[in-house]
Amino acid sequence: MISLFSAKIVAQPFADILSFNCQTFSSSYKDSSHWKNKTDDYFLNLFLPKQFKNGNTLLIRLNSELLNATIKPDSSYSSRLSSVSMPLGMKFVSKNKKWETVALVIPKVASDFKNKINPYDYQMGGIFIENYVVNSDLKIKAGLYYNREAFGDFYVPLVGVDWRVNDRINFYGILPTNYKVEFNLIRNKLYTGLNFKSFTRSFRLSAKDNKDYVRYDEMQVKLFVDCFVAPKILVFGEVGYSIGKSTLQYTYNTKDVTALNPLFTAVKSYPTFNIGVAYRVRLDLKKKEEAATN
């Protein structure tokens, strides 16, 4: 199963039908000032798959992000960047069930939305992933992600291995975007582990900011905890450390960093925190239930 929002691509033993989370961090600037950047990042995602009798699956997703940034102690400096995307595609399964092909197109709008939406705000991308199913516990994947970002064409080669070691330990994901090592501490209820995440996206600014753009190269290593508080209702939390670049503003139609906006200036590496809730279907549990009834 593929979970997608913008450049984030995750292959995983579960499907989040609906999820909401908020990630937050605060960091000092690298320059001589004593200012701090406080950023809150909100994500809302909806997933509507439709599986057919032949095993093929229609994939429809709606993803949104809201990125709020404020400078302290002078909170008069603030910014709000947003994006909405709708990945749409198919997963095709071969007759022998050994090959799975995932292909999606991803239309997207990413902007500060201070002006009416215009062609500067549009982005178009896509994903192609080929999966080889070795057995029920091992899958090998390779593919390509592409998006027409505000800074130009953005290609990411993708490779990954999903390995269910046993009932307690899972390795899954796609590099270089997202990979997890998962441990089931309390059977089918409490999960924890390590997560590597790399997530690049861009937002177009308004005419007031010369139609410049903001690029965010986010890279994190995190410890996560997932807990089912009711059947299919999950609360989750993450704590980690960012090793990526800051949100930086670039001059329109170039790759030159501009210092026009103090909000989008290089900051020091920082700890990050994330909490959320999801309606989650564990696919590995579903397989166990089906096997038990057969």
C-alpha positions as CSV (number, residue, x, y, z in Angstrom):
1,M,0.0,0.0,0.0
2,I,1.3,3.5,-0.8
3,S,0.8,6.5,1.4
4,L,1.5,9.8,-0.4
5,F,1.6,13.4,0.3
6,S,3.6,15.6,-2.0
7,A,7.1,14.2,-2.1
8,K,6.6,11.9,0.8
9,I,6.3,8.3,-0.3
10,V,5.8,5.4,2.1
11,A,5.2,1.7,1.5
12,Q,3.7,0.3,4.7
13,P,1.7,-2.6,6.3
14,F,-1.2,-0.4,7.0
15,A,-3.5,2.2,5.3
16,D,-4.6,5.4,6.9
17,I,-8.1,6.2,5.6
18,L,-8.1,9.5,7.4
19,S,-5.3,11.2,9.4
20,F,-4.5,14.5,11.0
21,N,-1.2,15.5,12.6
22,C,0.7,18.6,13.8
23,Q,4.5,18.8,13.7
24,T,6.2,21.7,15.6
25,F,9.8,22.9,16.2
26,S,11.6,26.0,17.4
27,S,15.2,27.0,16.5
28,S,17.6,29.9,16.7
29,Y,18.9,31.6,13.6
30,K,22.5,30.9,12.4
31,D,23.3,34.6,12.2
32,S,24.2,36.9,15.1
33,S,20.6,37.8,16.1
34,H,19.0,36.1,19.1
35,W,15.7,35.6,17.2
36,K,14.0,32.2,17.0
37,N,11.8,30.7,14.4
38,K,8.7,28.9,15.7
39,T,7.1,26.7,13.0
40,D,3.9,24.6,13.2
41,D,3.2,22.2,10.3
42,Y,-0.3,20.7,10.0
43,F,-1.2,17.8,7.7
44,L,-4.7,16.4,6.8
45,N,-4.9,13.3,4.5
46,L,-7.8,11.3,3.1
47,F,-7.4,8.0,1.3
48,L,-10.1,6.3,-0.7
49,P,-8.9,3.0,-2.3
50,K,-11.2,0.7,-4.4
51,Q,-10.1,-2.8,-5.0
52,F,-11.4,-4.8,-7.9
53,K,-12.0,-8.6,-8.2
54,N,-8.8,-9.1,-10.2
55,G,-6.7,-7.5,-7.4
56,N,-6.1,-4.2,-9.1
57,T,-6.8,-1.1,-6.9
58,L,-7.9,2.4,-7.7
59,L,-6.0,4.9,-5.6
60,I,-7.5,8.3,-4.7
61,R,-6.0,10.5,-2.1
62,L,-6.5,14.1,-1.0
63,N,-3.5,15.7,0.9
64,S,-3.2,19.1,2.5
65,E,-0.5,21.0,4.4
66,L,-0.5,24.2,6.3
67,L,2.9,25.6,7.4
68,N,2.8,28.4,9.9
69,A,6.0,30.3,10.9
70,T,6.6,33.0,13.4
71,I,9.6,34.9,14.6
72,K,10.2,35.3,18.4
73,P,10.4,37.7,20.2
74,D,8.9,39.8,17.3
75,S,5.7,37.9,16.4
76,S,4.7,40.6,13.9
77,Y,6.8,38.5,11.4
78,S,4.6,35.6,10.4
79,S,3.9,33.5,7.3
80,R,1.4,30.9,6.2
81,L,2.2,28.5,3.4
82,S,-0.3,25.9,2.1
83,S,-0.6,23.1,-0.4
84,V,-3.4,20.8,-1.6
85,S,-2.7,17.8,-3.8
86,M,-4.8,14.9,-5.2
87,P,-2.7,11.8,-6.1
88,L,-4.8,9.6,-8.5
89,G,-3.8,6.3,-10.0
90,M,-3.8,2.5,-10.0
91,K,-2.1,-0.4,-8.5
92,F,-1.9,-3.3,-11.0
93,V,-1.3,-6.9,-9.9
94,S,0.0,-9.6,-12.2
95,K,-1.8,-12.9,-12.6
96,N,0.8,-14.8,-10.6
97,K,0.6,-12.1,-7.8
98,K,4.4,-11.7,-8.0
99,W,4.5,-8.2,-9.6
100,E,2.7,-5.1,-8.4
101,T,2.9,-1.8,-10.4
102,V,1.9,1.5,-8.9
103,A,1.4,4.5,-11.2
104,L,-0.1,7.9,-10.1
105,V,-0.4,11.4,-11.3
106,I,-0.2,14.2,-8.6
107,P,-1.7,17.6,-9.4
108,K,-0.9,20.1,-6.7
109,V,-1.3,23.7,-5.7
110,A,1.3,25.2,-3.3
111,S,1.3,28.9,-2.4
112,D,0.9,31.5,0.3
113,F,-2.6,32.1,-1.3
114,K,-2.3,35.9,-0.9
115,N,-3.3,36.3,-4.5
116,K,-5.8,34.5,-6.6
117,I,-4.6,31.0,-7.7
118,N,-2.7,31.3,-10.9
119,P,-0.4,29.2,-13.1
120,Y,2.6,30.1,-10.8
121,D,1.0,28.1,-8.0
122,Y,0.4,24.9,-10.0
123,Q,2.7,21.8,-9.8
124,M,2.3,18.5,-11.6
125,G,4.1,15.3,-10.6
126,G,3.8,11.6,-10.7
127,I,5.1,8.3,-9.3
128,F,6.0,4.9,-10.8
129,I,6.9,2.0,-8.6
130,E,7.5,-1.6,-9.5
131,N,7.2,-4.2,-6.7
132,Y,8.4,-7.8,-6.7
133,V,6.7,-9.9,-4.1
134,V,9.3,-12.6,-3.1
135,N,6.8,-14.1,-0.5
136,S,4.2,-12.9,2.0
137,D,7.0,-11.5,4.2
138,L,9.3,-9.9,1.7
139,K,8.8,-7.4,-1.1
140,I,11.5,-5.5,-3.2
141,K,10.7,-2.2,-4.8
142,A,12.2,0.3,-7.3
143,G,10.7,3.3,-9.0
144,L,10.9,7.1,-9.7
145,Y,9.2,10.2,-8.3
146,Y,8.9,13.4,-10.3
147,N,7.4,16.8,-9.6
148,R,7.6,20.1,-11.3
149,E,8.5,22.2,-8.3
150,A,8.7,26.0,-8.1
151,F,12.5,25.6,-8.5
152,G,12.2,23.3,-11.6
153,D,12.2,19.6,-12.4
154,F,12.7,17.4,-9.3
155,Y,13.5,13.7,-9.8
156,V,13.9,11.1,-7.0
157,P,15.0,7.5,-7.8
158,L,13.3,5.1,-5.3
159,V,14.4,1.8,-3.8
160,G,13.0,-0.2,-0.9
161,V,12.6,-3.5,0.9
162,D,9.6,-4.5,3.0
163,W,10.6,-7.3,5.3
164,R,8.3,-8.8,8.0
165,V,10.9,-10.5,10.2
166,N,8.3,-12.0,12.5
167,D,5.1,-11.0,14.2
168,R,6.9,-8.3,16.2
169,I,9.4,-6.7,13.8
170,N,8.8,-5.0,10.5
171,F,11.1,-3.1,8.1
172,Y,9.3,-1.1,5.5
173,G,9.5,2.1,3.4
174,I,11.1,3.6,0.3
175,L,14.5,5.3,0.3
176,P,15.5,8.1,0.2
177,T,12.1,9.5,1.3
178,N,10.9,7.4,4.3
179,Y,11.9,4.2,6.0
180,K,10.8,2.7,9.3
181,V,11.9,-0.1,11.7
182,E,8.8,-1.0,13.6
183,F,8.5,-3.1,16.8
184,N,5.1,-4.4,18.1
185,L,5.5,-4.0,21.9
186,I,1.9,-5.0,22.8
187,R,0.5,-7.3,20.3
188,N,-1.6,-5.5,17.7
189,K,-2.0,-2.5,20.0
190,L,1.2,-0.6,20.7
191,Y,4.0,-0.1,18.1
192,T,7.3,1.8,18.3
193,G,10.4,2.2,16.3
194,L,12.7,4.4,14.3
195,N,11.8,6.5,11.3
196,F,14.0,8.2,8.7
197,K,12.1,10.9,6.8
198,S,13.2,13.1,3.8
199,F,10.6,15.4,2.4
200,T,11.2,18.2,-0.2
201,R,8.5,20.6,-1.3
202,S,8.2,24.2,-2.5
203,F,5.6,27.0,-2.2
204,R,5.1,30.0,-4.6
205,L,4.9,33.4,-2.9
206,S,2.6,36.2,-4.0
207,A,3.3,39.2,-6.2
208,K,4.1,41.3,-3.1
209,D,7.1,39.0,-2.7
210,N,8.0,39.2,-6.4
211,K,6.6,35.7,-7.0
212,D,9.7,34.2,-5.3
213,Y,9.4,30.7,-3.8
214,V,10.2,28.9,-0.6
215,R,12.0,25.6,-0.7
216,Y,11.9,23.2,2.3
217,D,14.4,20.3,2.4
218,E,13.2,18.5,5.5
219,M,15.3,15.6,6.8
220,Q,14.6,13.9,10.1
221,V,15.5,10.9,12.3
222,K,12.7,10.2,14.7
223,L,11.4,7.8,17.4
224,F,7.7,7.0,17.0
225,V,5.0,5.5,19.1
226,D,1.6,4.3,17.6
227,C,-1.2,3.2,19.9
228,F,-4.6,1.9,19.1
229,V,-7.1,3.4,21.6
230,A,-10.0,1.6,19.9
231,P,-10.4,-0.7,16.9
232,K,-8.8,1.1,13.9
233,I,-8.5,4.4,15.9
234,L,-4.9,5.3,16.4
235,V,-3.1,8.1,18.2
236,F,0.6,8.6,17.5
237,G,3.5,10.7,18.5
238,E,7.1,11.3,17.3
239,V,10.2,13.0,18.7
240,G,13.2,13.4,16.6
241,Y,16.0,15.7,15.3
242,S,16.2,17.6,12.0
243,I,19.4,17.2,10.0
244,G,18.0,18.9,6.9
245,K,18.0,22.5,5.5
246,S,15.8,25.3,6.7
247,T,12.8,26.8,4.9
248,L,14.7,29.3,2.6
249,Q,13.3,31.9,0.1
250,Y,14.7,31.9,-3.4
251,T,14.5,34.6,-6.1
252,Y,11.9,34.0,-8.8
253,N,13.1,31.7,-11.6
254,T,16.6,31.2,-10.1
255,K,18.2,29.0,-7.4
256,D,19.6,32.1,-5.6
257,V,18.7,32.5,-1.9
258,T,17.3,35.9,-1.1
259,A,17.4,37.7,2.3
260,L,14.2,39.7,1.7
261,N,12.1,37.8,4.3
262,P,13.6,37.2,7.8
263,L,11.2,34.3,8.3
264,F,12.9,32.2,5.7
265,T,16.5,32.3,6.9
266,A,18.9,29.5,7.8
267,V,18.3,28.1,11.3
268,K,20.3,25.7,13.5
269,S,19.5,22.0,13.5
270,Y,16.6,21.4,15.9
271,P,14.5,18.8,17.8
272,T,11.0,18.2,16.3
273,F,7.8,16.9,17.8
274,N,4.8,15.4,16.1
275,I,1.4,14.2,17.3
276,G,-1.7,13.0,15.4
277,V,-4.7,10.7,15.1
278,A,-5.7,8.4,12.3
279,Y,-8.3,5.9,11.2
280,R,-5.9,3.1,10.4
281,V,-6.4,-0.4,8.9
282,R,-3.5,-2.7,9.6
283,L,-3.2,-4.8,6.5
284,D,-1.0,-7.4,8.2
285,L,-3.8,-8.0,10.8
286,K,-6.4,-8.3,8.0
287,K,-4.3,-11.0,6.4
288,K,-4.2,-12.9,9.7
289,E,-8.0,-12.6,10.0
290,E,-8.6,-13.9,6.5
291,A,-6.2,-16.8,7.1
292,A,-8.0,-17.7,10.3
293,T,-11.4,-17.9,8.6
294,N,-10.2,-20.0,5.7
